[in-house]
Each structure stands twice: as C-alpha cells, then as structure tokens.
Amino acid sequence: MKHEEAPRSWSHYNYNRHLKDYANHNRKHFTKSAAALWKYALRNRNMLGYQFRRERPIGFYIADFACLPIGLVIEVDGITHQNKKQKAYDKRRDLFLADLGFTTLRFSSSRVLNDMEGVKFQIATWIEEHATVPPPKPRRRRKKKE
C-alpha cells in the first residue's frame, strides 16, 4: 500500500503547522471519552511521568494524543470508526504514522468510558515495554522576582 510522503520542511516530530487551526478547534471541542482519558490518565504527566499532547498535528493527520519522545499516538475511536471506509482510512493513517516512527494504540469510546483502569494499564504496559527514553525530570518553576 503506497501513501503520501511527508514534505522535508516538517520538523519537530513532523509537526504540520497547516493543521494548527483545525487542531485548536478540536482541542476546544473534545468528545466525552477523549476528555475523560485526558483528565484521568494523560494530563500533567500522569502516565509514568511522560508528557502527552492532545490534538497534535503529525504529518497529514491530527493525533488525539501523542507522546512525542517515545513515539506513541493514542486514538479514541467513536462509533463512526466501525464502518469499512473509516477502518481503511484508519489503517492508512496508522501505516503513515508508523513510517514516521509512531505506534498507534486505538481504544473505543465505550471502552475508555467503561474501563478506564484497563485502558490506563494497557498504555502503561506499552510504555514500560517500548519506551527507549526515560521520562523527563519534573520542570523546576522559577521564583518570581519582586
């Protein structure tokens, strides 16, 4: 299966600035399941100390969540991802991201809402087995000068 090649002008983990506005819109209009995964598992370095970004433009696509240093993309799929056409699109997308060095973990919306602990366990297990870089040290906040 052949797919598009990424332009050489992309940098910083293949960030596509042309998708920035659409990604910002998506950030402000989260689905319930994506919001739950963000709040209870991924934000504030809650997942084993790794920083995740939400609605991150990568190549020609926008990842629901991405941990750039370890090359992990997490997608929360709603009911629209169950038809054949969408599954084929998702497969092309996953192959494209794999060519850029990313692994995609997919979870259904219902699983995120009904089995959060199982989803968190699966993500943590993947990180423990595949992460090649340690999580960054906590950032030190500078004291304000008076």
C-alpha distance (Angstrom), angle and dihedral (degrees) to the residues before:
residue distance angle dihedral
M1 . . .
K2 3.79 . .
H3 3.79 122.8 .
E4 3.77 139.7 173.8
E5 3.78 122.7 -64.8
A6 3.77 119.5 -126.2
P7 3.81 115.6 -112.0
R8 3.80 113.4 -107.6
S9 3.82 90.4 -125.6
W10 3.80 92.0 74.4
S11 3.74 115.2 102.4
H12 3.78 139.8 163.5
Y13 3.77 97.7 54.3
N14 3.80 93.1 -30.0
Y15 3.80 94.0 -62.8
N16 3.80 110.0 -175.3
R17 3.81 108.1 -151.7
H18 3.80 90.8 -169.9
L19 3.82 89.0 71.5
K20 3.80 94.2 48.6
D21 3.82 97.2 102.4
Y22 3.79 92.9 47.2
A23 3.82 90.5 48.0
N24 3.81 90.6 50.3
H25 3.80 89.5 51.8
N26 3.80 90.4 50.7
R27 3.81 91.0 49.7
K28 3.79 90.0 57.3
H29 3.82 93.9 46.7
F30 3.80 103.9 47.4
T31 3.78 121.5 170.2
K32 3.78 116.5 -117.0
S33 3.80 92.9 -109.4
A34 3.82 94.3 47.1
A35 3.81 90.2 48.0
A36 3.81 90.3 51.3
L37 3.81 92.8 49.7
W38 3.80 90.2 48.9
K39 3.81 94.6 47.0
Y40 3.79 99.6 42.4
A41 3.80 103.2 32.0
L42 3.78 119.2 13.2
R43 3.80 114.2 31.2
N44 3.81 125.2 91.3
R45 3.83 92.1 21.1
N46 3.82 89.9 -68.9
M47 3.81 92.6 148.2
L48 3.81 103.3 81.1
G49 3.81 90.7 -53.0
Y50 3.83 96.3 -60.9
Q51 3.80 121.1 133.6
F52 3.79 116.5 -125.7
R53 3.77 124.6 -165.3
R54 3.79 121.3 -150.4
E55 3.79 124.8 -136.9
R56 3.79 92.3 5.2
P57 3.84 118.2 179.9
I58 3.81 108.0 -130.8
G59 3.78 117.2 173.2
F60 3.79 109.9 -47.3
Y61 3.80 93.7 -18.9
I62 3.80 142.3 65.4
A63 3.79 114.9 -128.8
D64 3.81 117.2 -146.6
F65 3.82 89.0 -138.1
A66 3.79 131.1 -1.1
C67 3.78 135.1 -175.6
L68 3.78 100.0 -161.6
P69 3.84 103.6 -167.9
I70 3.81 93.1 55.6
G71 3.81 96.2 35.0
L72 3.79 98.0 -120.6
V73 3.80 124.9 149.6
I74 3.80 120.5 -173.6
E75 3.79 120.7 -161.1
V76 3.80 127.1 -168.7
D77 3.79 108.3 -153.9
G78 3.78 122.3 -155.7
I79 3.77 126.9 -160.5
T80 3.81 92.1 -77.2
H81 3.82 89.3 70.4
Q82 3.81 91.5 67.3
N83 3.81 98.6 77.2
K84 3.83 121.7 91.5
K85 3.81 95.9 -114.5
Q86 3.81 93.2 52.6
K87 3.82 92.0 44.9
A88 3.81 89.7 54.0
Y89 3.82 90.3 48.9
D90 3.81 90.8 49.1
K91 3.80 90.6 50.4
R92 3.84 92.1 52.0
R93 3.78 89.4 47.3
D94 3.81 92.9 50.0
L95 3.83 90.8 49.6
F96 3.81 91.2 50.0
L97 3.81 91.4 49.8
A98 3.81 90.1 46.2
D99 3.81 89.2 55.2
L100 3.81 87.1 56.1
G101 3.81 90.5 51.2
F102 3.82 100.5 -98.0
T103 3.79 128.6 130.5
T104 3.81 115.9 -149.6
L105 3.80 122.7 -145.7
R106 3.81 113.5 -167.4
F107 3.79 126.3 -159.4
S108 3.77 128.6 179.0
S109 3.79 117.5 -120.2
S110 3.78 91.1 -119.4
R111 3.81 92.2 53.2
V112 3.81 91.4 50.6
L113 3.80 90.9 50.8
N114 3.82 96.8 41.8
D115 3.82 103.3 32.9
M116 3.80 107.9 30.2
E117 3.80 93.2 150.3
G118 3.82 91.1 53.3
V119 3.80 91.3 49.3
K120 3.81 91.6 48.5
F121 3.81 90.1 48.6
Q122 3.81 92.4 50.9
I123 3.82 92.2 49.6
A124 3.82 92.4 46.2
T125 3.81 91.0 48.4
W126 3.81 91.4 51.8
I127 3.80 91.0 49.8
E128 3.81 93.5 48.1
E129 3.82 91.3 49.5
H130 3.82 100.1 40.9
A131 3.80 111.9 23.1
T132 3.79 110.2 113.4
V133 3.80 96.5 -175.7
P134 3.80 126.8 55.6
P135 3.79 119.0 -117.6
P136 3.79 113.4 -88.9
K137 3.76 118.7 -98.3
P138 3.81 115.0 -100.6
R139 3.76 113.0 -85.5
R140 3.75 116.4 -106.8
R141 3.76 114.6 -131.5
R142 3.78 116.3 -137.5
K143 3.75 118.3 -128.8
K144 3.76 114.9 -114.4
K145 3.76 115.8 -110.2
E146 3.74 114.6 -123.2
